[in-house]
């Protein structure tokens, strides 16, 4: 993309997994590495944006010129996102947020006294849907990580969460999606869909930033 594609824009990106505590030493999480979200943050910064990266636990170095906000749980990620809302023109949700968390966190390490145990889970807040329904709504882009009916489910998320764009990610395919260095996606909007073939997350992020910037401009 041309340098300056996103100059003057403030961009907030969520990345990585969240961790939902069970007790002081255990948690529920997923296989997100943060690579996709960090690559997007790097590409947006290279395109001239001021970038805040809200990241769950990931072992990646923050990209240059990107402000990193580290969080653990979905609730912390939501709090961090809401804090940014006043100064955010574009919000991209690449994080794999845990949909549920344990209903209560045990104060002490749970002992293995029983043959079976049950953990009761309650629903986490939906961060990207909360952002998209805010009065000071930024242009809001979500991902959809799906293992079947990828486009259909992505369209469902576009409508239900009131998003401007959804990046549909088939996470059942080997070599792309969670934790791999490459990805392939379909960018879904209300009136269109566009396939981007498998490539490095780094290159894909640059293509996505270009596509998003084209959509962002008419609104400004
Ligand atoms: O991190 P990597 O290893 O590089 O892997 C990249 C990725 C596969 C994690 C990424 O490309 C991706 O698809 N991210 C979204 C993962 C996900 O959890 O998708 P979902 O279909 O469950 O959620 C839909 C959208 O809602 C996502 O934008 C998600 O960030 C958001 N969400 C979901 C639940 C929730 N409580 N709050 C949210 O904001």
Boltz pocket constraint, residues with backbone or C-beta under 6 A from the ligand:
constraints:
  - pocket:
      binder: B
      contacts: [[A, 14], [A, 15], [A, 16], [A, 17], [A, 31], [A, 32], [A, 33], [A, 34], [A, 35], [A, 36], [A, 37], [A, 74], [A, 93], [A, 94], [A, 95], [A, 96], [A, 97], [A, 98], [A, 99], [A, 124], [A, 125], [A, 126], [A, 127], [A, 128], [A, 129], [A, 141], [A, 142], [A, 143], [A, 144], [A, 145], [A, 146], [A, 157], [A, 167], [A, 169], [A, 171], [A, 177], [A, 178], [A, 179], [A, 180]]
      max_distance: 6.0
